[in-house]
Each structure stands twice: as structure tokens, then as C-alpha cells.
Amino acid sequence: MLFFLDSAKLDEIEYAIKRWKIDGVTTNPRHLANAKMKVEQFIEKIKPLVENTNISVSIEVNPHLNDAESMIEEAQRIASMCENFVIKIPATEAGFEALSVLSKKGVKVNVTLVFNVVQALQAARLGAYYISPFVGWKEERGDYDVDFISNVVRAVKNYGFKSKILIAAVRSARHFTEAALAGADIITASFEVYKRSFENPYSSLGLDIFKDSWDQIQK
């Protein structure tokens, strides 16, 4: 499984690349707003960090675009700026129409805001590079389905589609576990979720016990 960071904050991204060796970055308009950057500013700053690496960066088209032609135009413009860029297109009728054109033109597309198996299958059929089912949003609204991730993964892989399943809106280490056991290809999470998941109170407890024992044998 590949680990992606879900953020637009350059300090977090640089830290995660250096310390955690993350495989990619995903962002969206909300992350850009939190980082107080326009998409053009983010592109300018992220490009030098990922060029000549295998780190992919998913960048979303303007969410106000509601027709395929406009999405296609913006997606091609952003994709042309760096080979590492993957373009996020929403799982809507217009988004799928744009995907069918972009995939044939060789533009890597991350179909985002996927909330059911049918959306995932349509994205796979039309050549999505990444498919991003959102888990946290469903859970936060009382609509959590423990089989959601596994159903998406199984449905897409049943037919040998090449699309990679990228689990998004991850909120906890449990989501990591469910994604890994279901066979998802990638997981993307915030800086804070990684920090919480990498650490564990039992690890800290064990380290304290070992420190005490170490001090005893040094007396």
C-alpha cells in the first residue's frame, strides 16, 4: 500500500517527504484555503518538490465547473505543467464525461467524491488513474458501512481494471487497517492522522518500562 499525504501545507508536505517517505500528495480546495493559497500558488511551490521523483500530486479542477468541456480544458492545462500531476475530477455525470476524454488523451485523472460502488465502476470503465472513495465523510454523518471499502476494491478488481483505489477522507488508524485488509492500493490522510497513527500509548508505555530496566542494569 502507498501512503499519500492529504494536505496543501508546504511545511507538512516537506516534512512527510523527508521523514515519512510518503509516496504522493492529495489536495483539494478546502486544503488550499487552509493553507491560504490559490491553486496557481500551490502549483508553483509544489512542482520543485516533486519533479524528477515518483511522488504524484493530485490537484482538483475548479469545483464550480459543471460541464465536461470546461473540466477538460482546465485539467489539460494543469496536467501540462508537471508530469507528476494527477487531476481530480468529481464523480458526476459531467465529470465522467470529462474523464472519458481525458483518459484517452493520456491525462491521469483521480475521480474524487466517490460514495458508492457504481461510481467507482464507472470511473474504472472510463480509465480513471485513481478512484477515491471517501470514508470519513460517510462515518461522520452516521452512514458508515464497514463493507464499503472492500466492496469497492472487489468490484473494481473483479474485472481487471487498471485503476488504483485511493482511500480518502481517512480519520483514524482503523481506516488504515480496513483499507489494507481490503486490498486498497493507496491511502491518503492528513498530517495529524498520520502522527496519531504512527504513535501508540502502548509503545510509549513499553519504552518507559525498557528505560527503567536499562537504568537498573547500569547501576
Residue, then its C-alpha position, 0 to 999 in steps of 0.5 A: m500500500l502507498f501512503f499519500l499525504d492529504s494536505a496543501k501545507l508546504d511545511e507538512i508536505e516537506y516534512a512527510i517527504k523527508r521523514w515519512k517517505i510518503d509516496g504522493v500528495t492529495t489536495n483539494p480546495r478546502h486544503l488550499a484555503n487552509a493553507k491560504m493559497k490559490v491553486e496557481q500558488f500551490i502549483e508553483k511551490i509544489k512542482p520543485l518538490v516533486e519533479n524528477t521523483n515518483i511522488s504524484v500530486s493530485i490537484e482538483v479542477n475548479p469545483h464550480l465547473n459543471d460541464a465536461e468541456s470546461m473540466i477538460e480544458e482546465a485539467q489539460r492545462i494543469a496536467s501540462m505543467c508537471e508530469n507528476f500531476v494527477i487531476k481530480i475530477p468529481a464523480t458526476e455525470a459531467g465529470f465522467e464525461a470529462l474523464s472519458v476524454l481525458s483518459k484517452k488523451g493520456v491525462k491521469v485523472n483521480v475521480t474524487l467524491v466517490f460514495n458508492v460502488v457504481q461510481a467507482l465502476q464507472a470511473a474504472r470503465l472510463g480509465a480513471y488513474y485513481i478512484s477515491p472513495f471517501v470514508g470519513w465523510k460517510e462515518e461522520r454523518g452516521d452512514y458508515d458501512v464497514d463493507f464499503i471499502s472492500n466492496v469497492v476494491r472487489a468490484v473494481k478488481n473483479y474485472g481487471f481494471k487498471s485503476k488504483i483505489l485511493i482511500a480518502a477522507v481517512r480519520s483514524a488508524r482503523h481506516f488504515t487497517e480496513a483499507a489494507l485488509a481490503g486490498a486498497d492500493i493507496i491511502t491518503a490522510s492528513f498530517e495529524v492522522y498520520k502522527r496519531s497513527f504512527e504513535n501508540p500509548y502502548s509503545s510509549l508505555g513499553l519504552d518507559i518500562f525498557k528505560d527503567s530496566w536499562d537504568q537498573i542494569q547500569k547501576 
